[in-house]
Structures are given as structure tokens and as C-alpha cells.
């Protein structure tokens, strides 16, 4: 690894077999001038084949990937696979420990920190390790997300519509192999620096998920996550077996426009009129914001700009002005 990173790893990615160890990220605070944050990592390698990097806990309030990947890291044996699987169940470990989206140690969002910094904050350095050490050896990157504490999603795989058509088709094929009810083609409405975008620019096959949300460990979302990772490994030829899918084919839906993402007009209590998966007509109110301190102020409605399926809704009752409260997507035909 040389001087590429300040993070030490006690696994050797080139060595065959199964290894479990830690990424040791240098850290310094008021409790310890010289400290390290240890992030568990598992690498499983056997024979020739593709490299799959699977991560959970990019956001610390999204536990579905973290739990499914801890199981996978515990159970997977080298003799089962052809290729290499690198598993990081809690990529932003301090955030997972705190159960918060952002790192409690530097206040940063790991999924806005790409490509990271060689010597920066803890979050910058984790992002930099992913971009400079893990992604270059990766063929397929699966980053497992959900709606966290703020959103509840229709359980889906999520991909960007990347400009390279062949790369997009490979991403779509992996997302369809997962076997979730929906594959959601999403747009970035909340900033730059996503791990997925950075990996896509490196030409990688990148698939995310939105496995429910609400900051919980929903049993159905966990089943779908465990099963989806297994299916992806079969699809890539890493594992023998046949795909175990919930449905014959996932419905592909897309929300490419800014107006597909609806935001709260004011601070208050958000009432969603619909559950995820329901169809909404253009011009229909999807929900409304109530103002508990004002008996004379009627609720303010949030209206769907276009018709479609409600993919995500606000999870907590309270909202601030500008928080996303609804995402509406439409089925698209993909070859
Ligand atoms: Ca997320």
C-alpha cells in the first residue's frame, strides 16, 4: 500500500483464504492524543474471479446492511467462492455506534466525502481509503443503504443512470439479480461527493440499496438484504447456485427530475397521506405540514408534481422546512 494511505490494514487483500482484521484509522481527541479507530474488515479469496466490495454503515442509522454483512463476514468460507469478496459491515463505525447518519467524531457525512483526503478528518480518511485502496481492486461495489431515521423507502436496489451505456447495463443486471421488488434509478438532489458517483467515474459496476428505513432492523428488509447479496454473488459467478428471487422480475422505476423529490414548505408535523408503494396522480396532495403552535393556521399541503409511485416518505413526525418528505418515481422500460 506504501504511502497511498495513513490507514493501516491487518488483512492482505492478495492472500488466498479468509482473513478478518481491522482498518486502523489514526485519530486524536481530548481523551487520547494518540488513538486509532478500528473498523472491522473481512476478505475472502479463492481462485480466479471478480472482486466484490460490499459495505454497510456508510450512514450510521441504516442498520440493515450492517447486520446482513456481519452475518456474511461470519459465515462465508473461502472454499465456497471463486474470486474475492471484501466485506466492511460498518464503514463509518463511529456513526454506527452512535446510530447517527453523520460521524459523531467530525460531524461529516461519509457519503458526501468522496474522494476523501489522505490526511483529513476521520471521515475524509475513510473515504480516501475506499477510493485509493479498495475501489481500484474492485469490479463490483455494493453499498447497502436504507432511509435511515429520516426516510422510509420502498425496498429497492438503487442505481444512477451513468452516461456509459454498457456500464449502466452491467449495473442494472446486478441490481435485477438482487431480486428486490423494485430497482430505483435515482438522481442526486442533496449534493456531491457520493461514494457511488466516485466509483462510477472509475468505471466500476456500482449498486446501492434503499432497504426500508426508519432506523430499525426490519425483519423483511434484512431477509431481502441477506438474500440479495447471495443472489449478487451467484450472478457474478463468485458462488455456485441459482438465484432465489422474490419475483420473476423487479419493476424498474425512475425519478430523474428535481420535481420528483418533494420538500417540506415549513417547520412542523408532517402527515403523509400515502404509504410507500401507492400510486399518486399529478396534482394530488401527498401530505401536509401541521403547525401545532397555531390554531388559526391551516395545514400546508405538499403536492405531487407528476404521477407515479411513492418510493420514499418522511419517517419521523416532525419536519424542518426543506426536509425531503416524498419521492415519486415512474416505471420505465429497460432492455
Ligand atoms: Ca443512506
Boltz pocket constraint, residues with backbone or C-beta under 6 A from the ligand:
constraints:
  - pocket:
      binder: B
      contacts: [[A, 59], [A, 62], [A, 145], [A, 146], [A, 147], [A, 148]]
      max_distance: 6.0
